[in-house]
């Protein structure tokens, strides 16, 4: 699964659950803010990658109730991407 696919399936879950699930609503907010986080990342957190990484971490923390094979694959993809794109010391 690619990062874009992981974001897409997580958004689908979040949209479905958001009306009755605060964590899913929060997750959706963070995922939908990714384009802005990338655009403003250099000004706010040092780089576009760090803007994306930050949004993914917030989305993941709010997707803890998401279960199943698709959820595991998407979460793993995001976690691996985050780990590979650590900020420079």
Order of alpha helices (4+ residues) and beta strands (2+ residues): alpha-alpha-alpha-alpha-alpha
